[in-house]
């Protein structure tokens, strides 16, 4: 009969143990430390190159996310200026309108800027864009941006 051998490490001394796959789940004394250890089938490990993004890829992704946020801030600012000029009754200086629009856009998208490195940035950005005009939506997006991602 063909037996399939598996290797795992002792939970106490990290000695390599080799056993038949059918014995997984059993508790046996470790030959190295003589303590009871659980035989288990380890998960297949992914190559480290696939497990972690390279620093260059991560930096590129962060730059792209921040660029998206600032592009939307620019569009919002432009639309604000166009609306201000379309309102004939508004007696505001165009430079003041532009400055206020830019500052308002940056404040509006603070959650997206803070969370630009998160794995779920697109969803965070969508929440900030679509529900940020409500105080609860803006605070929710900010809290989400500040919560640490699970590894």
Secondary structure as UniProt FT lines:
FT   STRAND          5..9
FT   TURN            11..13
FT   STRAND          16..20
FT   HELIX           21..23
FT   TURN            24..25
FT   STRAND          27..29
FT   TURN            31..33
FT   STRAND          36..38
FT   HELIX           48..51
FT   HELIX           55..86
FT   TURN            88..89
FT   HELIX           94..108
FT   HELIX           110..114
FT   TURN            115..117
FT   TURN            119..120
FT   HELIX           121..131
FT   TURN            132..133
FT   HELIX           135..146
//
